[in-house]
Amino acid sequence: MGEKSEKAEAGEPAGETPAERDRPATFGDVFGVAEYRALFGAALLSWVGDYFAKVAVAYLLFRDTGSVLLSAIGFAVSYLPWVAGGPVLAALAERYPYRRVMIICDVVRMALIGLMAAPGTPFPLMLLLLLGASLLTPPFQAARSAMVAQLLTGDRYVVGLSFQNMAGQGAQVAGYALGGVVSAIDARTALLIDAATFGLSALLLWRGVRPRPATVEDAQRRSLLRETGDGLRFVFGHRVMRPTALVVFSVVGIIIVPEGLAAAWASQFGGGSRIAGLLMAALPIGAVIGAVVTRVTGPERRLRLVRPLLIVGPALLVPVLVSPPFQVAFVLVVTAAAAVNTVMVPLNGLFVQMLPNAYRARAFGIMQGGIQLTHAVAVLVAGVFAERFPVPIVIGAWSVCGLALMAVAVTRWPGREVVREEIAYAAELNRAAVPATS
């Protein structure tokens, strides 16, 4: 295979100078893809609807039962599928055309959330309906992630992913805020709005995204568990994807702890819910800053920044050990989150370039499930330590351990030549793949 062909498949237009290739893609480049605009709009509607539902269900359960535990269970149910079986559920998206998977998931979620809004729905049934709707989130998101990689190539994918991350943070804030306002007036109306967002999402996908065949032929299908196992072996047997996945899991496990311990940490500053809320908001704020940095930084420079920023992220949280004042602690968490999020997007871009089409949805499920599990375990373990030691000591010591882990990771990071070889190999596999019939 010629060098020119390899660069084109890796998202580097042939015939351009290195300076031109290092020019970051613009939002115009990303949203100039009509199908991506529809896909992005559908995802945004689904995100806002999800947060509406979380607030509405938690509020309904607490208002009508007075139980904090039931309210917390209602909030947490939507995360359960990712932790319990995200990779298996995401493998469903590989079996059928991505567009069809997303539309079916949206239509069924619309129906289930609509039933939740019916007056007199018993609380156990409401939780079962919410769990059923949540089970459709992994295949929907896996199919969407795989389709984004089909629609956006090269640096457009990285910039598009960066903007998606920023929009996701905004959707979280807007969904919680608007959901809280509407739920205070009528929580069942909030659920109806949520159902409507899924319906609109399905309509956008139906009208704005053209049908494509499934990536896996019927003859290649095995049981879901075996296909999930194939995906796990592929990702963790790969000489570049394995270290990438482990670094991603590690870095999110480091950066989530200040948010997970925010309520207890706020008491160290003599503050209540306002301080806790600001500490929890520090990560989304850092994510937005990281997205902006990604947008204005060229592809080659982003890759050069990966190793130093993997060190900088946890290093910025080490000074928490000395219990700095709130303003300093807040800035440290924001800047650490910005450093981590600046790293995550180019890592995701590399990961996607090394994936054969037949593994895209499964790989997304593996990564997302691993991230959710890492979040849960990290916060749980840090919470156990925080029962015995001051929160600043726990966060600072946790970050010292994270810093040591990242120091080892960057010294063993695959070389550029290895990365190029794997990208070229994946591109060759994708060119050779025979499309399945729809």
N, C-alpha and C positions, 0 to 999 in steps of 0.2 A: 504494500500500500504506500502511495506517495505521501510526502509531508503535507502537501497542499490539501489532500483529501482528509487527512487526519485532523488538521486544524479546523476544517469546515465542520466536521462531525463533532468536534469538541466545543463548538460554539464560537470559534474564532474565524471570522470571514477571511477567506484566502485573498491574497493580493494587497493586504493592508500593511502599513508599517507598524513596528512595535508600539510607537506612540499612539497610532490610531487604534490599535487593539486594546491599549490600556485606557482608552477613553471610557468612562463609565456610561452605561446605558442611561437614558433619561426616562422620566415617567411617560413622556410622549411616546417613546419607543415601546414601552410596556402596554400602555392603554391604546396604542394604535392597533392592537390585535383585537378585533371586534369580539371574537369568541371569548377572549380573556375578560373583556369588560362584563359580559353576561355571567361568566363564572365567578368573577369577583363580586358582582352585585348579589348573586345568589348566596355566596358564602357570608357576606356582610349581613344579609337578612337573617340567615340561620344563626349567626353569632348573637345578634341582638335578641332574637327570639329565645335562644337558650338562656340568656341572663334574665330576661323577663320571667321565664318559667321558674328559675331558681328562686328569685325573690318572691314571686306569687305563691309558690308552694310552701316555702318556709313561713311566710306570713300567715297563710291560711291555717296551717297546722298549729302555729303558736296561738293565733287568735281564737281558734275554736277549741283547742285542747288545753292551752296554758302550759304545755310541756316543751321545755327547752330542748330536751333530748329528741323528741319527735320532730321538732323544727330543724334540728341539726341533721337528723337522718334524711329528711326531705331535701335538704341542701346537698348532702353528700351522695345521694343515690345516683345522680347523673355522672359522677366520676367512677362509680363502681365498674362499669363494663371495661374501661381502659385498663384498670388494674387487674381485674379478674380474668379477662380474656381478649384484650384488645387485638393482639396479633392474629388470633384465630378469626375474630369477627372481620378484621381488615382483609383477611385472605379471601373472603367472599367477593370483594371488589375485583379480584383478579379473574374470576370465573365468567363475568358478564361485562358487556360494554359499560365503560365508566359513566357515560351520560345516563344510561338506563338505571344503573345502580343509584345514582344521586336522585333522580326523579322519583323512583319508587320509595326511597327512604324519606324524601320530603313529603310525599302524599300520605304515607302511613303515619309519619309523625304528626302531620296536620290532623288526621283523624283521631289519633290517640290523645293529643293535647286538647282537641275539641271535646272529647268525652270527659276529660278531667274537669272542664269548665261547666259541665252540666250541673244544675242545682241538685243538691242531695246526694252527690257522689260520695260514698263512704271513704274514709281516710285510707284504709288498707287497699281498696281498689285504686284510689288515686295514686298511691305509691307504686302499685303494680303497673299502672298505665305509664307513670313517669319512667319506671325502669325499662318498660318495653320501648318507649321512645328513645331512651338513652342507649339502648342496645344497637340502635341504628346509626348512632353517631360515628363509631369507628369505621364501618364500611363507607359511609358518606364521605368522611374526611380523607380516608385512604384513596378513594376514587378521585376526589377533588385534587389531592396532592399529586397523584400520578398524572392527571390531565394537565395540571399547570406545567409540569415538566414537558408535556407534549406540545403545548401551545407557546411556551417561552423558552428560547434557546440561548445559550451563551450568557452574556452578562445581563440580558433582559430578565432571565430567571432569577438571578441574585437580587437585582433591584426590585423586581416584582415581589419576591419573597420578603424583602426588607419592608416594602410598603404594606404588605399584608400583615406583618407583625405589628407595625405601627397602627394600622387600622383595627386589628384585633384588640389592641389595648384600648383604643378609643371606643370600640363597640362594647367592651367590658364596662367601661365607665358609664357610657350612655345607657346601656341596657340595665345596669344596676340602679342608676339614678332615676330613669324614666319608669322602670319597673316598680321601684319603691313608691314613687308618686302615684302611679295608677293603682297599685295594690292597696294603698291606703284608702283610696276611694272605693274601689271594687276589685278584689283580687281575681275574681272569675273573669272580669273584663280583660285583665292583664293576660290571662291564659288564652282567651279568644284572640287577642292581638298576636300572641305567640303562634297560635295555630295559623293565623293569616300570613305571618311571615314565611312559614314553611310552604304555604300554598303559592305565594308570590315567587319564592325561590324556585319551586318546580316549574312555574310558568316561564321564568327567565331562562332556565336551562333548556326547556322544550323549544322555545322560540329562538334562543340566541346561540346555542351550541349544536353543531351538526353531529349526526350519528357517526360513530366509529366502531369498528369490530372489537371484540374482546381480544385481549392479549394472549390468552391461553386457549388453545383449541380443546374441544370436547374430549378428544382422544388423549389429551395430556392430563386430564383431570384425575386427581386422586382424592382421598378423604381430606377433609379440611385440616385435621390434625397432622396428616402427613405433609400436606402442602405448607402448613405453618412450620413444621420441622425442617422442610427443605429451605424455607426462607431464613430460619435461624442459622442453619448450617452455612448457607451462602454468605450471609452478612458477617458472621463471626469466624468464618473460615477464610475471609478475604484479607489480604495483607495490608490493605489501606482502609477498607470500611470498618474492620474490627477496631483498630486504634482510634478511628474517628468516632465510632459509636461510644467507646469507653471514655473518651475525652468529653464528649457531649454529656453523657450521664454524670460524670464526675463534676463537671463545672456547674451543671444545674443543681446538683446536690449541695454544692458549696454556697451558691448565691441565694438559694431559697430559704436558708435558715434565718436570716434577719427578718424576713416576712413572716415565717412560721412562728417566730417567738416575739412578734411585734407587740402583742397585748401585754405579755409579761415584761418586755423591755421598756414599754412606755411608763410602767410604774417606777422604774429606776430614775426617770426624769421628773417624777412627781406629776405626771400627766395622766389623763384618762383616755377616752375613746378618740379624742381629737388627735392626740400625739400618736396613738396606735394607728389611726387611719393614715396619718402622714407617713409613718414608717412603712406601712403596707403599700402606699402609693409610690414609694421611692423606686421600686422595681419597674413598674410601668413607665415612670418618667425616664428612667435610665434606658429602657427599651426604645423609647421614642428617640432619645439622643443617639443611641447606637444606630437606629435606622437612618437618621440624618447623616451620620458619619459614613455609613455604607454608601449612601446615595452619592456623596461628593468625592468618594475615593475610587481610584481606578482599580480594575481587577487585579493587576499584578501587585499593586501596593497593598491591597487587602490581604492577599496571600502572604506577603512578607510580614504583615502585622500579626498574623495568627499566633506565632510562637511568643513574641513579647507580651501580647495582650492576655494570653493564657496565664502568664505569670502575674501581670498587673492586676487582673481581676481579684484573685484571693488576697494578693499583697495589700490592696487598698483596705481590706477589712481587718487586717492584723492589728492596726492601732486601736480598734475597739477594745482590745485587752485593757487599756489604761482608762476606760470609762470616760471618753470625751464628752463634752456637753452636747445637747441634742442637735444643735445646728451643725456641728462638726460631724456627728454620727450620720445625720441625714445626708450630708454631702458625700461622705465616704460610701454609703450604700448606693446613692445615685450614680456616682462615677464608676463604682465597681460593676453595677448592672450595665452601664453604658459600654464598658470594656468587654464584658462577656457577650452582650448582644451584638457588638461589632464583629466578634469572632464567630458567633453561631451561624450567621447567614452565609459567609463564604465556605464554612465547613459543610453546610447543607448543600451548597452549590456543587462542591467537589463530590459529595456523596452521591448526588443525583446523576452526575456525569459518568459515574462508574457502574450504574445500575443497568442491567439488561431490562428491556421493557416488561418482560414477564414477571419481574420481581418488584416492580415499583410500588404497588399497593401494599404488598406484604412487608416490604422494607419500611414503609411509612408506619404501618401498624407496630412493627417491632420497635422502631425508634420512639414513637409516641407512647406506647405502653411502657417502655423502659424509662422514659422521662417521668411519666406519672408515678410509676413505682418508686423511682429514685426520690421524687418529691416527698412521697408519703413516708418512706423509710428514714430519709434525712431529718425531716421535721420530728418524727416520732423519737428517734435516737437522741437528737439534740434536746427535745423536750424532757426526756428522762434525765439527761445530765443537768438541765436547768432546774430540776427539782432539788438538786443538791448543791449547785454552784450558782453564783451570780450570772445573769444572762450575758453581760459583756464579756465575762471570762469564757463562757461557752462559745459565743460567736467568734471571739478572737482566737481561741485555741483551735476551733473547728477550721478556721481560715488558715492557721499555721499548717495544719495537717493537709489542707487543700493545696497550699503553696508547695509543700514538699511533693505532693502527688503530681502537680502540674510540672514541676521541675524535672521529674523523671520522664513524664510524658513527652515533653518537648525535646529531650535528648534522644528519644527513641522514635521520633516522628519520621515517617517514610520520606525518602528523598524525592526531589522533584522529578527525577527520571522515572522512578517507580510509579509515581502518580500519573505521569504522562502515558506510560505503558498501559496502565489499567484503564485509563480513559479511552485510549485508542482501541483496546481490546473490547470494551463494552460497545463502542461505536460500531465495530465490525460485527459483533453479534446482532446488534439491532438492525443493521443493514441486511444481514443474511436471513433475519426472521421472516417467515412466511405469514402474512396476515391471516387471521382466522376469519371465518365468515360470520356475519352478524346474525 
